[in-house]
Amino acid sequence: MHPPNTSNEKSGSTDHSQGKPNNPRPLSRTASDSLAACVPAFSGGHLTSVWCSPDLSGLQLFLIQLASAPFRTSEAQMTTFEIFNDHVMQTYSRFPLTLVEGRGARVRDDAGREYLDFCMGIAVCSLGHCHPRIVGAIREQAGMLMHVSNLYFNKPQGDLAREMNEQHIKLPGKIFFSNSGAEANDGLIKSARRFGHLKPQPDGKPRFEVITFQQSFHGRTLGSMAATGQQKIQQGFDPLLPGFRYLPYNDLGALENAVTAETAAFLLEPIQGVGGIHVATKE
């Protein structure tokens, strides 16, 4: 489930002390462009529908409760909220749910309510929660070896990289493993700039510029945030890492005209998500 970030978020926010949304907007059943960060609507103590906060754009319908039931904050849930408020940095505005269990596409909260998970951990659990084969593989590996640093080799990592290259990517290249999409994009930016030093401009100056696109989202680390083509994501963290240019999405002519001797790479989402569901054309 992907709750909205707290930056620039006012309307549709969640009051955790009351366990209910502030000023939510009803979700249109027909207007797909209004599907954004969804929170439950309350009537007479029962969850009756799904509401939509206007803060985020894009198709982000996350949880639908499977059956109407009293929606009240349990004592255990309040304890979890209090622990988070006291000990966890409040970088996200979370939904008033404490999830404790998942199987396949369904998750359950600490009060026993069941939901359909439409986001699957922002695609991390795309094969479903607690798939038996995945759980078994994790248990087997944890029973043999928990971690190997970059100082040594390990067979599973090499086998996975070879399988990804030979069976899925099927292009020349090598795999860079990371913990998140933001780190992966930081790695891409560093690789591009390293290449720009190894293959400099005719005058010997390194190529450094990375071209990205308006309304793009590439992460919240300093590098990936600088690559993101949305000022609301970058606001409050300047000065940003220099060397990025943001072009209109799906404008091949603008891209061709933007490439200069300083260009090291361009970074493109085939489908923009956080900036709205925008699909790149074949061109």
C-alpha positions in Angstrom: 0.0 0.0 0.0 1.4 3.4 -1.0 0.3 6.2 1.3 0.9 9.8 0.1 4.0 11.7 1.0 3.7 14.4 3.6 5.3 17.1 1.4 2.8 19.7 0.2 -0.1 17.6 1.4 -3.0 19.4 3.0 -6.3 18.3 1.8 -7.4 14.7 2.2 -4.9 14.1 5.0 -5.5 11.6 7.7 -6.0 12.5 11.4 -4.4 9.6 13.2 -5.7 10.6 16.6 -9.3 10.2 15.3 -8.6 7.4 12.8 -10.5 9.1 10.0 -9.7 11.3 7.0 -9.9 15.1 7.0 -12.0 16.6 4.2 -11.9 13.6 1.8 -13.3 13.6 -1.7 -15.6 10.9 -2.8 -14.2 8.5 -5.4 -16.0 8.6 -8.8 -16.9 5.1 -10.0 -16.5 6.2 -13.6 -13.7 8.8 -13.6 -10.5 6.8 -13.7 -8.4 10.0 -13.6 -9.6 10.7 -10.1 -8.2 7.5 -8.6 -5.6 8.6 -6.2 -4.7 8.0 -2.6 -7.7 6.2 -1.2 -8.9 6.3 2.3 -12.1 4.8 3.9 -15.2 6.9 4.3 -17.3 6.4 7.4 -21.0 6.4 8.1 -22.5 5.4 11.4 -19.3 3.6 12.5 -19.2 1.4 9.4 -16.9 1.4 6.4 -19.3 2.1 3.5 -17.3 3.2 0.5 -13.9 4.4 -0.7 -12.8 8.0 -0.7 -10.2 9.7 -2.8 -7.7 12.3 -1.7 -6.8 14.7 -4.6 -3.2 15.1 -3.5 -1.7 12.5 -5.8 -2.3 11.9 -9.4 -2.3 8.5 -11.1 -4.0 5.2 -10.7 -3.5 4.4 -7.0 -6.4 2.4 -5.7 -4.9 0.3 -3.0 -7.3 -1.3 -0.6 -11.0 -2.3 -0.7 -12.5 -3.8 2.4 -14.2 -7.1 1.5 -17.1 -6.7 3.9 -18.7 -3.9 5.8 -17.7 -3.9 9.5 -17.3 -1.4 12.3 -14.2 0.6 11.6 -12.8 1.7 15.0 -9.3 2.1 16.1 -8.4 -0.8 18.3 -6.3 -0.5 21.5 -3.4 -2.4 19.9 -3.6 -0.1 16.8 -3.5 3.0 18.9 -0.4 1.6 20.6 1.2 1.1 17.2 0.3 4.7 16.1 1.8 6.1 19.4 5.0 4.1 18.9 5.3 5.4 15.3 4.6 9.0 16.5 7.2 8.7 19.2 10.0 6.7 17.5 9.6 6.7 13.6 10.3 9.8 11.5 7.0 11.1 10.1 8.1 11.2 6.4 4.8 9.7 5.2 1.1 10.2 6.2 -0.1 6.7 6.7 -3.6 5.3 6.5 -5.1 4.4 9.9 -4.5 0.7 9.4 -2.1 -1.7 11.1 -1.6 -4.7 8.8 -0.5 -7.9 10.4 -1.0 -10.7 7.8 -1.2 -11.3 4.1 -1.9 -14.2 1.8 -2.0 -13.8 -2.0 -3.9 -10.6 -2.9 -5.5 -10.3 0.6 -4.3 -8.6 3.7 -5.7 -8.5 7.2 -5.4 -5.8 9.9 -5.0 -6.2 13.7 -8.8 -6.0 14.2 -9.4 -9.0 11.8 -10.7 -6.9 8.9 -9.7 -8.3 5.4 -8.8 -6.2 2.3 -7.9 -6.7 -1.3 -4.4 -5.2 -1.9 -4.3 -3.5 -5.3 -0.8 -2.1 -4.9 1.1 -5.2 -3.6 3.7 -3.2 -1.7 4.2 -0.8 -4.6 4.9 -3.9 -6.8 7.4 -5.4 -4.4 4.9 -8.3 -3.7 3.8 -8.6 -7.3 3.5 -12.4 -6.9 1.3 -12.0 -3.8 1.9 -11.9 -0.1 3.6 -15.0 1.4 3.7 -17.1 -1.7 4.7 -20.6 -0.4 7.6 -21.0 -2.9 9.1 -17.6 -2.0 8.7 -18.2 1.7 10.4 -21.6 1.4 13.3 -20.2 -0.6 13.9 -17.4 1.9 13.8 -19.9 4.8 16.2 -22.2 3.0 18.7 -19.5 2.3 18.4 -18.0 5.8 19.3 -21.4 7.2 22.5 -21.6 5.2 23.9 -18.0 4.9 22.3 -14.7 5.9 24.5 -12.1 4.2 27.7 -11.8 2.2 29.3 -8.3 1.7 30.7 -7.0 -1.5 34.1 -8.2 -0.4 33.3 -11.8 -1.4 31.5 -13.8 -4.0 28.3 -15.8 -3.5 26.7 -18.2 -5.9 23.0 -17.1 -5.7 23.8 -13.6 -6.7 25.7 -14.7 -9.8 23.1 -17.2 -10.8 20.3 -14.6 -10.5 22.3 -12.1 -12.6 23.0 -14.7 -15.3 19.3 -15.7 -15.4 18.2 -12.1 -15.7 20.6 -11.4 -18.5 20.1 -14.6 -20.5 16.4 -15.3 -20.0 14.8 -11.9 -19.5 16.8 -8.9 -20.6 18.6 -10.7 -23.5 20.9 -7.8 -24.2 24.6 -7.3 -23.6 25.3 -5.8 -20.1 25.7 -6.5 -16.5 23.4 -6.4 -13.4 23.7 -3.8 -10.6 21.8 -5.0 -7.5 20.3 -2.5 -5.2 17.7 -2.3 -2.4 15.3 0.1 -4.0 14.3 1.9 -7.2 15.8 5.2 -5.9 19.1 3.5 -5.3 19.0 1.8 -8.8 18.4 5.2 -10.4 21.3 6.7 -8.4 23.4 3.9 -9.7 22.3 4.8 -13.3 23.2 8.4 -12.8 26.6 7.6 -11.4 27.3 5.1 -14.2 26.3 7.7 -16.8 28.6 10.4 -15.3 31.4 7.9 -14.9 31.0 7.1 -18.6 31.0 10.8 -19.3 34.4 11.0 -17.7 35.8 8.0 -19.6 34.4 9.3 -22.9 34.7 13.1 -22.5 33.8 15.9 -24.9 36.3 16.9 -27.7 37.7 19.6 -25.4 38.3 17.1 -22.7 35.5 18.2 -20.4 33.4 15.3 -19.0 29.9 14.8 -20.3 27.6 15.0 -17.3 24.1 16.1 -18.2 21.2 13.6 -17.7 18.0 14.4 -19.6 14.7 13.4 -17.8 11.1 14.3 -18.4 8.4 16.6 -16.9 6.1 14.9 -14.3 8.7 12.0 -14.0 9.4 10.4 -10.6 12.7 8.6 -10.0 13.0 8.5 -6.2 13.7 10.6 -3.1 17.4 10.3 -2.6 19.3 13.5 -3.5 20.3 12.1 -6.9 17.1 10.5 -7.9 15.1 13.5 -6.6 17.2 15.9 -8.7 16.3 13.7 -11.7 12.6 13.9 -10.9 10.7 16.4 -13.1 8.3 17.6 -10.4 9.1 20.7 -8.3 6.7 19.7 -5.5 8.9 16.7 -4.9 12.1 18.8 -4.9 10.8 21.7 -2.8 12.6 22.2 0.4 15.7 20.2 -0.4 17.7 22.7 -2.5 20.3 23.2 -3.6 19.7 20.2 -5.8 22.4 18.1 -7.6 23.0 20.0 -10.9 23.1 18.6 -14.4 19.5 17.6 -15.2 17.2 18.9 -17.8 13.4 18.1 -17.9 11.7 17.8 -21.3 8.1 17.3 -22.3 7.1 13.6 -22.2 6.4 11.9 -25.6 8.1 14.7 -27.6 10.7 13.0 -29.6 11.7 16.2 -31.4 12.4 18.0 -28.2 14.6 15.1 -27.1 16.6 15.1 -30.3 17.1 18.9 -30.1 18.1 18.7 -26.5 21.0 16.3 -26.9 24.3 18.2 -26.8 28.0 17.4 -26.3 27.4 17.5 -22.5 24.7 14.8 -22.6 25.7 11.6 -20.9 22.3 9.8 -20.7 18.6 10.2 -20.6 16.3 8.6 -18.0 12.8 7.6 -19.0 9.8 5.9 -17.4 8.0 3.7 -20.0 4.9 4.4 -17.9 4.8 7.4 -15.6 3.1 6.6 -12.3 3.4 9.2 -9.6 3.2 12.0 -12.1 0.0 10.4 -13.6 -0.6 7.4 -15.7 1.2 8.5 -18.9 2.4 5.9 -21.3 5.4 6.4 -23.6 4.5 6.1 -27.3 6.4 3.5 -29.4 8.2 6.4 -31.1 
